[in-house]
Amino acid sequence: LRGGTRRLGLVWNIRVRPDGAAYHHSGATRGFTAFAGFVPERRTAVVALANSTPALDQAFLQRAYTTLVTLHRQG
């Protein structure tokens, strides 16, 4: 999307932000949930793994993304 704030590149979700783009990807299978995200401009990354089935509210994944954005802003 031209001028948009969301893009997708090789299965990475890309959130374009004024202070640098945040790349992230998450997934889950029975009994496991994973999140990986990074902000190249700030050399910041977060990986979060859980040995539990993903919850319907996706709180684990949301918390992992929020952690990435918080670390990015503090960088």
N, C-alpha and C positions, 0 to 999 in steps of 0.2 A: 504494500500500500504506500503510495507516494504521500509523504507528509504525515503518515500515521505514526503511532507510537508502538505498534506491535508488528513484528515480522517473524518469519520462521526460516531457519537456515540449517539444513541437514539435521533435522529433528530437534534442534535447539530452539527454544522460545527466546526471542530477543525483545527486551523491553528497552526502547530508546528513552533515555533520560537526559536532562540538560547537563548533568555532571558525568555522563558516560553510560554506555549501554550495559545492561545486565543480561547475561546469557544463562538460561537454566533449563533443566530437563528433569522430569520425575517419572516414576513408574512403579507399578506394583503387580505382584502375583499373589497367589494364596500364601499367606503367612509372611510376606516380606514387602517392605516399602522402601524406596530410595529416592534421594534428591541430590542433584549436583548443580552447582551454579558458580559463576565467576564474573568478575568485572575486570577486563584486561587493563583498562586505564589506571585502575587503582591497585592492580596486582593482588586482588582479594578473591578468595574462593571459599565455598562451604560445601561439604559433603555430609549428608545425614542419612543414616541407615537404621532401619527398625526391623526387628524380627517379629512383626505382628501384621495382621491383615489390615489394610487401610480402612480407616473409619469413614463413614459416609460424609462427615463434615470436613474431611481432609485437613484437620487441625495440624497434624504432623507436618504435612507439606507446606501449609501456609506459614507455620512457625519457622521452618527452614528458610523459606523465601524471605520472610521478614528479617531473619538474622542476617542474610546476605545483604539486604538493602541497608540495614542498620550499620553493619561493618563498613560498607561502602561509603556511607555518609560520614563516618568517623575518620576514615582514612585520610 
